Every structure is written in C-alpha cells, then in structure tokens.
Amino acid sequence: MFASPGAATPPATAPVAQSLTVHDTRADHLTTGSIARAAPVRLVHVPASHGQDLPLPQTERHLLILLLLACFAVMAAGGLALWKRGWHDIVQRARAEDV
C-alpha cells in the first residue's frame, strides 16, 4: 500500500490486515479527494466487575450529585427571584407612566 521506497515487500502468504476505511470512488458533494469515508466504529463492550475501576467511591459520587443538585436549586431560585424583581420593576414603571 503506502511504503517507503526501500521497504521490503511481505511474502504473499503473510496475513494482511484490512483497513477500516472504505475506498469509494463515487463523487460526493461533502468530501474532497483527500478524504476517504471511514467504516462505522465498532464498539466493544467490556463489562467491568461491579465496583472496580470507578474514579470515585459510591458515597462520594452521591455526595457530589447532591451538591450539584443543591447548587442548581439555589441558582434556579436566584434566577426566579431576579426575574420576579425585574418584572415587578417593569410593572411599576408602566404604572408610573400611566399616571
């Protein structure tokens, strides 16, 4: 395939690895000549044993999830309070202009 000029060629009986790219000579409006379509990615599922290879222990993960939930609740409450205050100011201005 692509080899340096001085590279030896493998014997004909040696197994050849197949490329994951699909060589397609049809014209495609989304690709150029230098881009080859790739075959779909093959995902291999390797089941890990329960509780191993986790970055954090179970209790710490639960604690972080609770902290994230608490932060989200505080931010949502603050946003709602700011929205309510802004809406109240708009209504007061409109009443002051009507008088």
ZAMIVEX-833964 format. One line per field, with one value per residue (C-alpha): x, z, y. Coordinates in nm, 3 decimals. Example, Ala and Ser with C-alpha at 12.3 -4.5 7.8 and 13.67 -1.06 7.14 Angstrom:
2
x <- 1.230,1.367
z <- 0.780,0.714
y <- -0.450,-0.106
This chain:
99
x <- 0.000,0.194,0.551,0.887,1.085,1.337,1.083,1.076,0.753,0.597,0.573,0.249,0.146,0.162,-0.176,-0.280,-0.465,-0.768,-0.809,-1.107,-1.157,-1.385,-1.242,-1.522,-1.459,-1.802,-1.816,-1.966,-2.051,-1.943,-1.599,-1.291,-1.046,-0.822,-1.097,-1.188,-1.507,-1.449,-1.623,-1.858,-1.684,-1.706,-1.770,-1.663,-1.844,-1.615,-1.817,-1.619,-1.666,-1.905,-1.738,-1.398,-1.225,-1.451,-1.291,-1.476,-1.629,-2.008,-2.062,-1.850,-2.035,-2.368,-2.239,-2.123,-2.456,-2.638,-2.409,-2.476,-2.849,-2.828,-2.629,-2.880,-3.170,-3.003,-2.923,-3.278,-3.426,-3.194,-3.282,-3.652,-3.612,-3.427,-3.691,-3.970,-3.790,-3.737,-4.100,-4.210,-3.991,-4.141,-4.495,-4.412,-4.263,-4.567,-4.798,-4.585,-4.600,-4.979,-5.040
z <- 0.000,0.121,0.194,0.173,-0.147,0.033,0.226,0.160,0.039,0.263,0.135,-0.042,0.227,0.513,0.655,0.555,0.791,0.638,0.656,0.837,0.564,0.274,-0.059,-0.263,-0.599,-0.632,-0.614,-0.301,-0.258,0.108,0.067,-0.131,-0.298,0.009,0.244,0.250,0.408,0.723,0.822,1.119,1.453,1.619,1.989,2.207,2.537,2.810,3.127,3.430,3.753,3.986,4.186,4.018,3.803,3.926,3.966,4.292,4.560,4.560,4.866,4.725,4.393,4.576,4.779,4.464,4.295,4.598,4.599,4.229,4.292,4.579,4.364,4.082,4.322,4.462,4.114,3.994,4.298,4.246,3.878,3.958,4.221,3.973,3.707,3.954,4.064,3.704,3.616,3.926,3.819,3.466,3.607,3.844,3.558,3.345,3.628,3.689,3.320,3.309,3.596
y <- 0.000,0.308,0.217,0.381,0.310,0.090,-0.118,-0.488,-0.639,-0.902,-1.259,-1.349,-1.598,-1.347,-1.241,-0.891,-0.660,-0.498,-0.124,0.024,0.281,0.219,0.324,0.469,0.629,0.788,1.166,1.312,1.678,1.674,1.522,1.604,1.371,1.366,1.248,0.880,0.759,0.558,0.241,0.262,0.250,-0.088,-0.052,-0.338,-0.372,-0.498,-0.541,-0.426,-0.607,-0.429,-0.153,-0.167,0.093,0.374,0.716,0.787,0.566,0.536,0.759,1.041,1.026,1.052,1.346,1.528,1.467,1.611,1.915,1.971,1.942,2.193,2.439,2.404,2.468,2.781,2.912,2.843,3.019,3.317,3.338,3.323,3.597,3.820,3.757,3.840,4.158,4.267,4.200,4.396,4.692,4.685,4.687,4.976,5.183,5.120,5.232,5.543,5.639,5.591,5.835
